[in-house]
Amino acid sequence: MIKIKFLKNQNKVVAYDDEIEIGACEFKELGDTWNIIHTVVDSKYQGQGIAKTLVTCIIKNSEKYNKKLIAECSYAKKIIDFLE
C-alpha cells in the first residue's frame, strides 16, 4: 500500500510502498513562499498518479501554513497551473 508523508522539516513529501521510498517532491522555503524544485517517482510506479499526489500534498500544506507557492519543477508547475 502506498503511503504519503509530508516531512516539513526536510522540505519534502515522500511516497512509500511499505518501507521503500518510491517517490519524492522537494521544495525550498523562501520566506513566505515554497518553491517546488523537484518531483520524482521510481519508474516501476509511474503512471499511477503518485507524482500528482505528492504535488497536491505540498499544495494543501502550503495553504495550511499560509505559504505562497511557485514551481521550478516543470511537472509541479503544470499541476499548479491546472488547479488555479
SELOTI-490710 format. One record per residue (C-alpha): residue number from 1; residue in three letters; x, y negated, z negated. Coordinates in nm, 3 decimals. Each point is the difference from the previous one (the first is absolute). Last residue first. Example, Ala and Ser with C-alpha at 12.3 -4.5 7.8 and 13.67 -1.06 7.14 Angstrom:
% SELOTI-490710
 seq type       x       y       z
   2  Ser   1.367   0.106  -0.714
   1  Ala  -0.137   0.344  -0.066
This chain:
% SELOTI-490710
 seq type       x       y       z
  84  Glu  -0.570  -2.755   1.039
  83  Leu   0.010   0.382  -0.006
  82  Phe   0.143   0.036   0.352
  81  Asp   0.271  -0.261  -0.063
  80  Ile   0.104   0.180  -0.320
  79  Ile   0.010   0.339   0.173
  78  Lys   0.199  -0.132   0.298
  77  Lys   0.242  -0.180  -0.233
  76  Ala   0.054   0.323  -0.195
  75  Tyr   0.107   0.177   0.320
  74  Ser   0.232  -0.284   0.104
  73  Cys   0.178  -0.011  -0.337
  72  Glu   0.092  -0.363  -0.069
  71  Ala  -0.339  -0.029  -0.162
  70  Ile  -0.154  -0.283  -0.199
  69  Leu  -0.219   0.010  -0.310
  68  Lys  -0.096  -0.262  -0.253
  67  Lys   0.006   0.123  -0.358
  66  Asn  -0.279  -0.027  -0.257
  65  Tyr   0.108   0.316  -0.191
  64  Lys  -0.324   0.190   0.074
  63  Glu  -0.016  -0.141   0.353
  62  Ser   0.357   0.110   0.071
  61  Asn  -0.094   0.335  -0.152
  60  Lys  -0.276   0.054   0.253
  59  Ile   0.228  -0.094   0.292
  58  Ile   0.280   0.221  -0.134
  57  Cys  -0.239   0.296  -0.016
  56  Thr  -0.123  -0.077   0.352
  55  Val   0.358   0.025   0.128
  54  Leu   0.043   0.345  -0.156
  53  Thr  -0.341   0.120   0.121
  52  Lys   0.081  -0.115   0.354
  51  Ala   0.329   0.190  -0.012
  50  Ile  -0.182   0.313  -0.124
  49  Gly  -0.262  -0.004   0.275
  48  Gln   0.052   0.368   0.088
  47  Gly   0.185  -0.050   0.330
  46  Gln   0.342   0.045  -0.156
  45  Tyr   0.051   0.258  -0.274
  44  Lys   0.271   0.220   0.154
  43  Ser   0.175  -0.313   0.132
  42  Asp   0.057  -0.127  -0.354
  41  Val  -0.173  -0.336  -0.044
  40  Val   0.170  -0.342   0.007
  39  Thr  -0.102  -0.359  -0.065
  38  His   0.250  -0.283  -0.035
  37  Ile   0.017  -0.371  -0.078
  36  Ile  -0.334  -0.093  -0.155
  35  Asn   0.053  -0.357  -0.121
  34  Trp  -0.172  -0.076  -0.332
  33  Thr  -0.063  -0.366  -0.075
  32  Asp  -0.035  -0.202  -0.323
  31  Gly   0.376  -0.019  -0.052
  30  Leu   0.157   0.213   0.272
  29  Glu  -0.061   0.361  -0.099
  28  Lys   0.141   0.236   0.260
  27  Phe  -0.209   0.295   0.119
  26  Glu   0.040   0.369   0.062
  25  Cys  -0.241   0.258   0.143
  24  Ala   0.087   0.361  -0.064
  23  Gly  -0.058   0.348   0.134
  22  Ile   0.039   0.373  -0.064
  21  Glu   0.148   0.005  -0.350
  20  Ile  -0.021   0.360  -0.121
  19  Glu  -0.147   0.063  -0.347
  18  Asp  -0.343   0.124   0.117
  17  Asp  -0.023  -0.165   0.340
  16  Tyr   0.098  -0.351  -0.103
  15  Ala  -0.067  -0.341   0.154
  14  Val   0.195  -0.297  -0.137
  13  Val  -0.091  -0.366  -0.039
  12  Lys   0.283  -0.245  -0.041
  11  Asn   0.148  -0.295  -0.184
  10  Gln   0.192   0.212  -0.255
   9  Asn  -0.161  -0.168  -0.303
   8  Lys  -0.338   0.012   0.177
   7  Leu   0.009   0.376   0.063
   6  Phe  -0.339   0.069   0.158
   5  Lys  -0.048   0.378   0.019
   4  Ile  -0.188   0.186   0.274
   3  Lys  -0.075   0.371  -0.035
   2  Ile  -0.034   0.249   0.286
   1  Met  -0.131   0.345  -0.095
